Amino acid sequence: MEYEEPKFFHVMQYAAAADRDVIDMVSGNPDWEPPAALREALREYADLPPDAFQYPPSEGLLELREAIAERRSVDVDRVVVTNGTGEANYLAMARAFDRDAGDEAVLLDPVYPYYPGKVDMLGGEAALVPTERDGGLDVAAIREAASADTALIVLNTPNNPTGAVYDLDAVREVVEIAHAVDALVLVDEVYDHFDQTGRFESALTLDSDRVIVTSGFSKSMAITGFRVGYGILPAGHVGDAKTRHMLVNVAGPRPSQYAVHHALAETPPEYYAEARELLADRADAFTDALDAAGAEYSRPEGAFYVLARFEGFPGTMANVKRLVDEAGVAGMPGEAFGSARDEWIRFALVTPRAVEAAERLADYFGD
Ligand SMILES: Cc1ncc(COP(=O)(O)O)c(C=O)c1O
């Protein structure tokens, strides 16, 4: 397999090398503070005895797995702590393809680019199914695409890049489709703390042996560099994930897991609410300014991305580079997320300069 640089690295490097000030709205790296308890736990960690510097249990620190299990109301045996949600997604996909139940994965378009990348890596075939125009699930289209060849259906809610929060009833219908064709459903809930609608419900509430839920702390605790995520797998699949995780990684990082465990126990709900409010304010201000730029856009129901479409300016890599050079704003080309939104550009709201960026866009595209 050739090394393929992720498109977001490419845009970020292009923006960093530009000879003008550029507002970076490319990546999904939160710009706000991690929980205070996480910083305290890290300080404490430096003075722990040498055994704290050795391998943790491969499937994750027991106290962290117990805390996750309690919050998610599942048996602790079903929890595997992983190197980010990214690894949990990989473990889930690998398991789905390993069952001799087909080699096709139904993915939704627009799609988080690492999903088709992983499906490819695992020797599977990705079938991209467009979502509704507002990013909602098109259950009929998923039903039509699913066949005996389908091993896996992948959902992500709240969604990157559309910001859609799926109705649990629609997710339930997708699980029924999966059941009919002997597929597993991977539901990536990494943005679960960033639901702005109050409607989000975890797919775990469906209590289905077809559903694997993944999530992590990269976004909710603003720690993308810590690499702590998890998978919650049905009893019949969790052993496979634990083995694969162990053979690839030996174990995950102990200090990160320790710090996350403390932060989980000691961080009040207000911490998460403040981040949500910050993002809602930014989304308001950014989309108001997009109105001034004459853009069409999606107001996110969750996660922290806005998709915008500027007349006569499709979301190609070339146009994204033009925006960097000529407007001083960096986003992600819509063409990186499949073909359904290739006219669009994605802007991540994880910068205090979101409003300034929208004003720049309004100056650039306005009359
Ligand atoms: C939908 C989705 N899943 C997974 C990830 C990766 O998360 P983690 O840092 O927990 O591996 C991201 C990161 O942007 C994401 O947007």
PDBQT file of the ligand as one rigid body, heavy atoms in Angstrom, charges set to zero:
ROOT
HETATM    1  C1  LIG A 401     -16.290  10.910  12.386  1.00  0.00    +0.000 C 
HETATM    2  C2  LIG A 401     -14.959  10.792  13.046  1.00  0.00    +0.000 A 
HETATM    3  N1  LIG A 401     -14.606   9.601  13.570  1.00  0.00    +0.000 NA
HETATM    4  C3  LIG A 401     -13.406   9.431  14.166  1.00  0.00    +0.000 A 
HETATM    5  C4  LIG A 401     -12.512  10.479  14.259  1.00  0.00    +0.000 A 
HETATM    6  C5  LIG A 401     -11.186  10.220  14.914  1.00  0.00    +0.000 C 
HETATM    7  O1  LIG A 401     -11.332  10.344  16.292  1.00  0.00    +0.000 OA
HETATM    8  P1  LIG A 401     -10.162   9.949  17.298  1.00  0.00    +0.000 P 
HETATM    9  O2  LIG A 401      -9.286  11.149  17.454  1.00  0.00    +0.000 OA
HETATM   10  O3  LIG A 401     -10.887   9.622  18.574  1.00  0.00    +0.000 OA
HETATM   11  O4  LIG A 401      -9.437   8.796  16.714  1.00  0.00    +0.000 OA
HETATM   12  C6  LIG A 401     -12.846  11.739  13.751  1.00  0.00    +0.000 A 
HETATM   13  C7  LIG A 401     -11.901  12.864  13.808  1.00  0.00    +0.000 C 
HETATM   14  O5  LIG A 401     -12.065  13.903  13.242  1.00  0.00    +0.000 OA
HETATM   15  C8  LIG A 401     -14.114  11.897  13.126  1.00  0.00    +0.000 A 
HETATM   16  O6  LIG A 401     -14.487  13.066  12.608  1.00  0.00    +0.000 OA
ENDROOT
TORSDOF 0
